[in-house]
Amino acid sequence: MNEEDKEMLKWLKVFNKRNVRIDQEKVQPYYISLIEKTIASENFGKTRIFTSA
């Protein structure tokens, strides 16, 4: 491992402490609503582009 690798490893360890897993099913409705609002505001109508399973 060279010096650059050692430096990168140090930052990787710092970042990994803050790496948070996101519950995609929990946040999906929020992001879908944002997408739909954006599309509706751009005069594309209010057609739902996603359906919930």
C-alpha positions as CSV (number, residue, x, y, z in Angstrom):
1,M,0.0,0.0,0.0
2,N,1.5,3.3,-1.1
3,E,1.2,6.7,0.7
4,E,-1.8,7.8,-1.5
5,D,-3.6,4.5,-0.6
6,K,-3.0,5.1,3.1
7,E,-4.4,8.6,2.9
8,M,-7.5,7.5,1.0
9,L,-8.1,4.7,3.4
10,K,-8.1,7.2,6.3
11,W,-10.8,9.2,4.5
12,L,-12.7,6.1,3.6
13,K,-12.9,5.1,7.3
14,V,-14.1,8.6,8.2
15,F,-16.8,8.4,5.5
16,N,-18.0,4.9,6.4
17,K,-18.8,6.0,9.9
18,R,-21.4,8.4,8.5
19,N,-22.8,6.0,5.8
20,V,-26.5,5.6,6.5
21,R,-28.7,3.0,5.0
22,I,-32.0,4.3,3.8
23,D,-35.3,2.4,3.9
24,Q,-36.2,2.8,0.3
25,E,-39.8,1.7,0.8
26,K,-40.3,4.3,3.5
27,V,-39.0,7.2,1.5
28,Q,-40.3,6.2,-2.0
29,P,-43.7,7.9,-1.6
30,Y,-42.1,11.2,-0.7
31,Y,-39.8,11.1,-3.8
32,I,-42.6,10.0,-6.1
33,S,-44.7,12.9,-4.9
34,L,-41.9,15.3,-5.7
35,I,-41.5,13.9,-9.2
36,E,-45.2,14.1,-9.8
37,K,-45.4,17.7,-8.6
38,T,-42.5,18.6,-10.8
39,I,-44.1,17.0,-13.9
40,A,-47.5,18.6,-13.1
41,S,-45.9,22.1,-12.6
42,E,-44.2,21.8,-16.1
43,N,-47.7,21.5,-17.7
44,F,-47.4,17.7,-18.3
45,G,-50.7,17.2,-16.6
46,K,-51.3,15.3,-13.4
47,T,-51.0,11.8,-14.8
48,R,-49.5,9.5,-12.2
49,I,-46.3,8.1,-13.6
50,F,-45.8,5.5,-10.9
51,T,-48.2,3.1,-9.3
52,S,-47.9,1.7,-5.8
53,A,-47.7,-2.0,-5.6
